[in-house]
Amino acid sequence: MKKLLAIILCASIITPSFVFASEKSEQKRDNDYRKSAQMVDKNEKRESSKEKSGEEKVELKDKKYEKKAQKQVELVVKRIESAIERVQKLSNRVSERLNKLEAEGFDVTTSRAYLTEATKKLDDARVKESTLKIDTATFFATTTQIYNLKNIQSSVKDIIKVIQGAHKNVAQAISSAKPGQSKSVNVATSTAVTQEAFTATITDAVI
């Protein structure tokens, strides 16, 4: 009986100590877990902040590139418009001069044909220019895109080629003009005009 009481007494003394030690160990473990979780959370926030900052920098660079590209395209479009107008004015002046020389008896059939071709090319250039404006507006209005100007550059080169062709036709209209017979009854008394004088007259009209 005494031995049993002694065992119970020892158990009553040891058990609370063991339980307390176990609870203390678990509490320490919980604290360690909490600290680890807090550290991981801080690291995640830091990485997230870095990623966000990096994304903002990339977006800023993209916007700067977009504005620069847009200004360049707008400048090119304006130059195309100016080139079309210059060739058109040149063609008009040559046409007016041909009217006068045709009335004097010059053969301007070939020259007229070249001017007709020039007019067709200028009309084509205007259509392509309008399409280019629409394409560029759509291009820069798209927010999720990889900026690639190859298609626009190709369109610009195509328009320039057409304008150059029109200008060449106008030049051919000038160089191919030939003096003809005067339709006036008084052929003998009419002033003779040489090919050089005719070409010089056209050249003066377009300079």
C-alpha positions as CSV (number, residue, x, y, z in Angstrom):
1,M,0.0,0.0,0.0
2,K,2.8,2.4,0.9
3,K,4.6,1.5,-2.3
4,L,1.4,2.3,-4.3
5,L,1.0,5.6,-2.6
6,A,4.7,6.4,-3.3
7,I,4.2,5.6,-7.0
8,I,1.1,7.7,-7.2
9,L,2.9,10.6,-5.5
10,C,5.8,10.4,-7.9
11,A,3.5,10.3,-10.8
12,S,1.6,13.3,-9.6
13,I,4.9,15.2,-9.3
14,I,6.5,14.1,-12.6
15,T,3.4,14.3,-14.8
16,P,2.8,18.1,-14.4
17,S,6.5,18.7,-15.1
18,F,6.3,16.6,-18.2
19,V,3.1,18.3,-19.4
20,F,4.5,21.7,-18.8
21,A,7.7,20.9,-20.6
22,S,5.7,19.5,-23.5
23,E,3.5,22.6,-23.7
24,K,6.5,24.8,-23.6
25,S,8.1,22.9,-26.4
26,E,5.0,23.1,-28.5
27,Q,4.7,26.8,-27.8
28,K,8.3,27.3,-28.9
29,R,7.6,25.3,-32.0
30,D,4.6,27.5,-32.8
31,N,6.6,30.6,-32.3
32,D,9.3,29.3,-34.7
33,Y,6.6,28.5,-37.3
34,R,5.1,31.9,-36.9
35,K,8.5,33.6,-37.3
36,S,9.2,31.5,-40.4
37,A,5.8,32.3,-41.9
38,Q,6.3,36.0,-41.2
39,M,9.7,35.9,-42.9
40,V,8.4,34.1,-45.9
41,D,5.5,36.6,-46.1
42,K,8.0,39.5,-46.0
43,N,10.1,37.9,-48.7
44,E,7.1,37.3,-50.9
45,K,6.0,41.0,-50.5
46,R,9.5,42.2,-51.3
47,E,9.7,40.0,-54.5
48,S,6.2,41.1,-55.5
49,S,7.2,44.7,-55.1
50,K,10.3,44.2,-57.2
51,E,8.3,42.5,-59.9
52,K,5.7,45.2,-59.9
53,S,8.4,47.9,-60.1
54,G,10.0,46.0,-63.0
55,E,6.7,45.7,-64.9
56,E,6.1,49.5,-64.5
57,K,9.6,50.2,-65.9
58,V,9.0,47.9,-68.9
59,E,5.5,49.5,-69.5
60,L,7.1,53.0,-69.3
61,K,9.7,52.0,-71.8
62,D,7.0,50.6,-74.1
63,K,5.0,53.8,-73.9
64,K,8.1,55.9,-74.7
65,Y,8.9,53.7,-77.7
66,E,5.2,53.9,-78.9
67,K,5.2,57.7,-78.8
68,K,8.5,57.9,-80.6
69,A,7.4,55.4,-83.3
70,Q,4.0,57.2,-83.7
71,K,5.7,60.6,-84.2
72,Q,8.0,59.1,-86.8
73,V,5.1,57.5,-88.7
74,E,3.1,60.7,-88.6
75,L,6.1,62.6,-90.0
76,V,6.5,60.1,-92.8
77,V,2.8,60.3,-93.7
78,K,3.1,64.2,-93.9
79,R,6.1,63.8,-96.2
80,I,4.2,61.4,-98.4
81,E,1.3,63.9,-98.6
82,S,3.7,66.7,-99.5
83,A,5.3,64.5,-102.2
84,I,2.0,63.6,-103.8
85,E,1.0,67.3,-103.9
86,R,4.3,68.4,-105.4
87,V,4.0,65.8,-108.2
88,Q,0.4,66.7,-108.8
89,K,1.2,70.4,-109.1
90,L,4.0,69.6,-111.5
91,S,1.7,67.5,-113.6
92,N,-0.9,70.2,-113.7
93,R,1.6,72.8,-114.8
94,V,2.8,70.5,-117.6
95,S,-0.7,69.8,-118.7
96,E,-1.5,73.5,-118.9
97,R,1.6,74.1,-121.0
98,L,0.7,71.2,-123.2
99,N,-2.7,72.7,-123.9
100,K,-1.1,75.9,-125.1
101,L,1.5,74.1,-127.3
102,E,-1.1,71.8,-128.7
103,A,-3.1,74.8,-129.8
104,E,0.0,76.0,-131.6
105,G,0.3,72.8,-133.5
106,F,2.6,70.6,-131.4
107,D,2.1,66.8,-131.2
108,V,1.5,66.2,-127.5
109,T,-0.2,62.8,-127.8
110,T,2.6,60.8,-126.2
111,S,3.0,63.5,-123.5
112,R,-0.7,63.3,-122.7
113,A,-0.4,59.5,-122.3
114,Y,2.4,59.8,-119.8
115,L,0.4,62.4,-117.8
116,T,-2.5,60.0,-117.8
117,E,-0.3,57.3,-116.3
118,A,1.0,59.8,-113.8
119,T,-2.5,60.7,-112.7
120,K,-3.4,57.0,-112.2
121,K,-0.3,56.5,-110.1
122,L,-1.0,59.6,-108.0
123,D,-4.6,58.3,-107.4
124,D,-3.2,55.0,-106.4
125,A,-0.7,56.7,-104.0
126,R,-3.6,58.6,-102.4
127,V,-5.6,55.4,-101.8
128,K,-2.5,53.7,-100.3
129,E,-1.9,56.7,-98.1
130,S,-5.5,56.6,-96.7
131,T,-5.1,52.9,-96.0
132,L,-1.8,53.6,-94.3
133,K,-3.4,56.2,-92.0
134,I,-6.1,53.6,-91.0
135,D,-3.5,50.9,-90.5
136,T,-1.3,53.1,-88.3
137,A,-4.3,54.3,-86.2
138,T,-5.3,50.7,-85.6
139,F,-1.7,49.7,-84.9
140,F,-1.2,52.3,-82.2
141,A,-4.7,51.8,-80.7
142,T,-3.8,48.2,-79.9
143,T,-2.6,48.1,-76.3
144,T,-1.5,44.4,-76.2
145,Q,1.0,44.2,-79.1
146,I,4.6,43.7,-79.8
147,Y,5.7,46.8,-81.6
148,N,6.6,45.7,-85.1
149,L,6.8,48.4,-87.8
150,K,7.7,46.1,-90.6
151,N,4.3,46.1,-92.2
152,I,4.0,49.9,-92.0
153,Q,7.5,50.3,-93.4
154,S,6.6,48.0,-96.3
155,S,3.5,50.1,-97.0
156,V,5.5,53.3,-96.9
157,K,8.1,51.9,-99.3
158,D,5.3,50.9,-101.7
159,I,3.7,54.3,-101.7
160,I,7.1,56.0,-102.3
161,K,7.7,53.7,-105.2
162,V,4.3,54.7,-106.7
163,I,5.0,58.4,-106.3
164,Q,8.4,58.0,-107.9
165,G,6.8,56.3,-110.8
166,A,4.3,59.2,-111.2
167,H,7.2,61.7,-111.1
168,K,9.0,59.7,-113.8
169,N,5.9,59.7,-116.0
170,V,5.7,63.5,-115.7
171,A,9.3,63.8,-116.7
172,Q,8.7,61.5,-119.7
173,A,5.8,63.7,-120.7
174,I,8.2,66.7,-120.9
175,S,10.9,64.9,-122.7
176,S,8.7,63.1,-125.3
177,A,6.8,66.1,-126.5
178,K,7.4,66.7,-130.3
179,P,6.7,69.8,-132.4
180,G,4.0,69.3,-134.9
181,Q,2.4,71.1,-137.8
182,S,0.5,74.2,-137.2
183,K,-3.2,73.8,-137.8
184,S,-3.4,77.4,-138.9
185,V,-4.1,78.1,-142.5
186,N,-1.2,80.5,-142.6
187,V,1.5,77.8,-142.1
188,A,4.2,79.7,-143.9
189,T,3.8,82.8,-141.8
190,S,3.6,81.0,-138.5
191,T,6.6,81.1,-136.3
192,A,8.7,77.9,-136.4
193,V,9.4,76.5,-132.9
194,T,12.2,74.0,-132.5
195,Q,12.2,70.9,-130.3
196,E,14.8,72.6,-128.0
197,A,12.5,75.6,-127.6
198,F,9.6,73.4,-126.8
199,T,11.5,71.4,-124.2
200,A,12.8,74.7,-122.7
201,T,9.3,76.1,-122.5
202,I,8.1,73.0,-120.6
203,T,11.1,73.0,-118.3
204,D,10.6,76.7,-117.5
205,A,7.0,75.9,-116.6
206,V,7.9,73.3,-114.0
207,I,10.9,74.8,-112.4
